[in-house]
Every structure is written in structure tokens, then in C-alpha cells.
Amino acid sequence: MSDLNRGIMKFDGADQPIIVGISAAVILGSIVGLIIWALNVAYAVT
């Protein structure tokens, strides 16, 4: 069992590269979205 198959992702195949890539893209995309939203709210850039 790899380290990626523990913790919050307790299912078989959690260490597959495609699953890791998708979850990384979702996390990074949400961070980028929050940064863009915060900049738009703070500086009223349209």
C-alpha cells in the first residue's frame, strides 16, 4: 500500500496517476479561481 492510499483517499486505486492528476488539477484550479476572485473584489478590475 502506498502512502497515497491512506488518509482521506481510502479507496483502491487512489495512487493511480490519473486520479492524482485530476485531484491536483481541481485543487490548483480552485486556488487560482480564489486568487482571481480576490483580486477582482479587492481592486475592482474588470
N, CA, C and O atoms as CSV, one atom per row, in Angstrom:
chain,resi,resn,atom,element,x,y,z
A,1,MET,N,N,0.849,-1.182,0.000
A,1,MET,CA,C,0.000,0.000,0.000
A,1,MET,C,C,0.892,1.242,0.000
A,1,MET,O,O,1.792,1.381,0.828
A,2,SER,N,N,0.624,2.125,-0.935
A,2,SER,CA,C,1.415,3.350,-0.986
A,2,SER,C,C,0.865,4.372,0.006
A,2,SER,O,O,-0.214,4.192,0.571
A,3,ASP,N,N,1.616,5.433,0.204
A,3,ASP,CA,C,1.190,6.475,1.126
A,3,ASP,C,C,-0.024,7.236,0.613
A,3,ASP,O,O,-0.755,7.828,1.407
A,4,LEU,N,N,-0.260,7.235,-0.715
A,4,LEU,CA,C,-1.399,7.950,-1.270
A,4,LEU,C,C,-2.708,7.207,-1.048
A,4,LEU,O,O,-3.780,7.779,-1.248
A,5,ASN,N,N,-2.642,5.950,-0.640
A,5,ASN,CA,C,-3.842,5.147,-0.421
A,5,ASN,C,C,-4.236,5.164,1.049
A,5,ASN,O,O,-4.827,4.206,1.547
A,6,ARG,N,N,-3.916,6.233,1.733
A,6,ARG,CA,C,-4.249,6.359,3.152
A,6,ARG,C,C,-4.899,7.710,3.384
A,6,ARG,O,O,-4.997,8.530,2.471
A,7,GLY,N,N,-5.330,7.930,4.585
A,7,GLY,CA,C,-5.890,9.222,4.940
A,7,GLY,C,C,-7.248,9.442,4.314
A,7,GLY,O,O,-8.145,8.610,4.446
A,8,ILE,N,N,-7.399,10.571,3.628
A,8,ILE,CA,C,-8.710,10.955,3.114
A,8,ILE,C,C,-9.111,10.115,1.895
A,8,ILE,O,O,-10.300,9.942,1.626
A,9,MET,N,N,-8.125,9.595,1.158
A,9,MET,CA,C,-8.423,8.808,-0.048
A,9,MET,C,C,-8.286,7.315,0.267
A,9,MET,O,O,-7.316,6.670,-0.130
A,10,LYS,N,N,-9.264,6.790,0.977
A,10,LYS,CA,C,-9.211,5.388,1.415
A,10,LYS,C,C,-9.979,4.495,0.448
A,10,LYS,O,O,-10.963,3.862,0.832
A,11,PHE,N,N,-9.538,4.443,-0.792
A,11,PHE,CA,C,-10.162,3.523,-1.733
A,11,PHE,C,C,-9.080,2.925,-2.618
A,11,PHE,O,O,-8.002,3.495,-2.784
A,12,ASP,N,N,-9.390,1.777,-3.176
A,12,ASP,CA,C,-8.428,1.094,-4.036
A,12,ASP,C,C,-8.184,1.918,-5.291
A,12,ASP,O,O,-9.123,2.418,-5.910
A,13,GLY,N,N,-6.928,2.052,-5.655
A,13,GLY,CA,C,-6.571,2.798,-6.837
A,13,GLY,C,C,-6.379,4.288,-6.589
A,13,GLY,O,O,-6.276,5.056,-7.544
A,14,ALA,N,N,-6.328,4.707,-5.350
A,14,ALA,CA,C,-6.166,6.129,-5.040
A,14,ALA,C,C,-4.783,6.629,-5.444
A,14,ALA,O,O,-4.567,7.836,-5.552
A,15,ASP,N,N,-3.856,5.719,-5.666
A,15,ASP,CA,C,-2.499,6.138,-6.032
A,15,ASP,C,C,-2.264,6.081,-7.541
A,15,ASP,O,O,-1.124,6.187,-7.992
A,16,GLN,N,N,-3.331,5.916,-8.325
A,16,GLN,CA,C,-3.170,5.922,-9.772
A,16,GLN,C,C,-2.832,7.334,-10.239
A,16,GLN,O,O,-3.399,8.301,-9.732
A,17,PRO,N,N,-1.927,7.465,-11.189
A,17,PRO,CA,C,-1.505,8.797,-11.637
A,17,PRO,C,C,-2.648,9.659,-12.169
A,17,PRO,O,O,-2.627,10.877,-11.990
A,18,ILE,N,N,-3.639,9.057,-12.816
A,18,ILE,CA,C,-4.744,9.850,-13.360
A,18,ILE,C,C,-5.592,10.435,-12.242
A,18,ILE,O,O,-6.053,11.572,-12.346
A,19,ILE,N,N,-5.803,9.681,-11.182
A,19,ILE,CA,C,-6.583,10.171,-10.036
A,19,ILE,C,C,-5.828,11.285,-9.326
A,19,ILE,O,O,-6.414,12.300,-8.950
A,20,VAL,N,N,-4.529,11.093,-9.146
A,20,VAL,CA,C,-3.702,12.120,-8.504
A,20,VAL,C,C,-3.680,13.382,-9.356
A,20,VAL,O,O,-3.751,14.490,-8.822
A,21,GLY,N,N,-3.583,13.228,-10.667
A,21,GLY,CA,C,-3.573,14.381,-11.565
A,21,GLY,C,C,-4.881,15.149,-11.547
A,21,GLY,O,O,-4.887,16.380,-11.541
A,22,ILE,N,N,-5.992,14.421,-11.539
A,22,ILE,CA,C,-7.301,15.077,-11.514
A,22,ILE,C,C,-7.487,15.838,-10.206
A,22,ILE,O,O,-7.940,16.982,-10.209
A,23,SER,N,N,-7.141,15.208,-9.095
A,23,SER,CA,C,-7.318,15.886,-7.813
A,23,SER,C,C,-6.388,17.089,-7.688
A,23,SER,O,O,-6.767,18.111,-7.116
A,24,ALA,N,N,-5.172,16.973,-8.218
A,24,ALA,CA,C,-4.253,18.116,-8.197
A,24,ALA,C,C,-4.787,19.256,-9.059
A,24,ALA,O,O,-4.679,20.422,-8.677
A,25,ALA,N,N,-5.358,18.934,-10.209
A,25,ALA,CA,C,-5.912,19.968,-11.079
A,25,ALA,C,C,-7.103,20.655,-10.433
A,25,ALA,O,O,-7.261,21.869,-10.569
A,26,VAL,N,N,-7.938,19.909,-9.736
A,26,VAL,CA,C,-9.092,20.503,-9.058
A,26,VAL,C,C,-8.630,21.429,-7.942
A,26,VAL,O,O,-9.154,22.532,-7.790
A,27,ILE,N,N,-7.657,20.987,-7.168
A,27,ILE,CA,C,-7.159,21.807,-6.058
A,27,ILE,C,C,-6.482,23.066,-6.576
A,27,ILE,O,O,-6.768,24.164,-6.099
A,28,LEU,N,N,-5.579,22.917,-7.557
A,28,LEU,CA,C,-4.888,24.084,-8.096
A,28,LEU,C,C,-5.842,25.025,-8.822
A,28,LEU,O,O,-5.691,26.244,-8.746
A,29,GLY,N,N,-6.809,24.472,-9.514
A,29,GLY,CA,C,-7.791,25.309,-10.191
A,29,GLY,C,C,-8.634,26.112,-9.223
A,29,GLY,O,O,-8.945,27.274,-9.482
A,30,SER,N,N,-9.006,25.500,-8.109
A,30,SER,CA,C,-9.789,26.243,-7.125
A,30,SER,C,C,-8.952,27.328,-6.463
A,30,SER,O,O,-9.472,28.400,-6.155
A,31,ILE,N,N,-7.674,27.073,-6.239
A,31,ILE,CA,C,-6.791,28.097,-5.665
A,31,ILE,C,C,-6.652,29.271,-6.627
A,31,ILE,O,O,-6.743,30.428,-6.217
A,32,VAL,N,N,-6.431,28.975,-7.908
A,32,VAL,CA,C,-6.307,30.036,-8.905
A,32,VAL,C,C,-7.616,30.816,-9.009
A,32,VAL,O,O,-7.601,32.043,-9.113
A,33,GLY,N,N,-8.728,30.125,-8.982
A,33,GLY,CA,C,-10.024,30.798,-9.024
A,33,GLY,C,C,-10.240,31.721,-7.837
A,33,GLY,O,O,-10.756,32.828,-7.992
A,34,LEU,N,N,-9.850,31.273,-6.659
A,34,LEU,CA,C,-9.987,32.120,-5.477
A,34,LEU,C,C,-9.077,33.336,-5.554
A,34,LEU,O,O,-9.472,34.423,-5.132
A,35,ILE,N,N,-7.875,33.179,-6.079
A,35,ILE,CA,C,-6.958,34.311,-6.216
A,35,ILE,C,C,-7.518,35.328,-7.202
A,35,ILE,O,O,-7.489,36.530,-6.936
A,36,ILE,N,N,-8.028,34.857,-8.340
A,36,ILE,CA,C,-8.605,35.768,-9.341
A,36,ILE,C,C,-9.818,36.486,-8.764
A,36,ILE,O,O,-9.975,37.692,-8.952
A,37,TRP,N,N,-10.673,35.754,-8.065
A,37,TRP,CA,C,-11.847,36.361,-7.445
A,37,TRP,C,C,-11.426,37.413,-6.418
A,37,TRP,O,O,-11.998,38.503,-6.379
A,38,ALA,N,N,-10.442,37.097,-5.597
A,38,ALA,CA,C,-9.992,38.046,-4.567
A,38,ALA,C,C,-9.408,39.299,-5.193
A,38,ALA,O,O,-9.647,40.402,-4.701
A,39,LEU,N,N,-8.650,39.150,-6.266
A,39,LEU,CA,C,-8.082,40.317,-6.942
A,39,LEU,C,C,-9.174,41.174,-7.565
A,39,LEU,O,O,-9.101,42.402,-7.521
A,40,ASN,N,N,-10.181,40.539,-8.144
A,40,ASN,CA,C,-11.288,41.291,-8.734
A,40,ASN,C,C,-12.078,42.046,-7.671
A,40,ASN,O,O,-12.492,43.183,-7.897
A,41,VAL,N,N,-12.286,41.435,-6.538
A,41,VAL,CA,C,-13.040,42.087,-5.473
A,41,VAL,C,C,-12.212,43.206,-4.842
A,41,VAL,O,O,-12.741,44.278,-4.549
A,42,ALA,N,N,-10.938,42.966,-4.636
A,42,ALA,CA,C,-10.109,43.942,-3.931
A,42,ALA,C,C,-9.796,45.152,-4.800
A,42,ALA,O,O,-9.760,46.272,-4.292
A,43,TYR,N,N,-9.572,44.959,-6.084
A,43,TYR,CA,C,-9.116,46.044,-6.935
A,43,TYR,C,C,-10.111,46.464,-8.002
A,43,TYR,O,O,-9.824,47.364,-8.791
A,44,ALA,N,N,-11.278,45.829,-8.042
A,44,ALA,CA,C,-12.341,46.157,-8.992
A,44,ALA,C,C,-11.817,46.171,-10.428
A,44,ALA,O,O,-12.129,47.078,-11.200
A,45,VAL,N,N,-11.032,45.175,-10.776
A,45,VAL,CA,C,-10.500,45.039,-12.135
A,45,VAL,C,C,-11.534,44.267,-12.954
A,45,VAL,O,O,-11.996,43.202,-12.545
A,46,THR,N,N,-11.884,44.812,-14.102
A,46,THR,CA,C,-12.892,44.125,-14.920
A,46,THR,C,C,-12.260,43.506,-16.140
A,46,THR,O,O,-12.954,42.885,-16.946
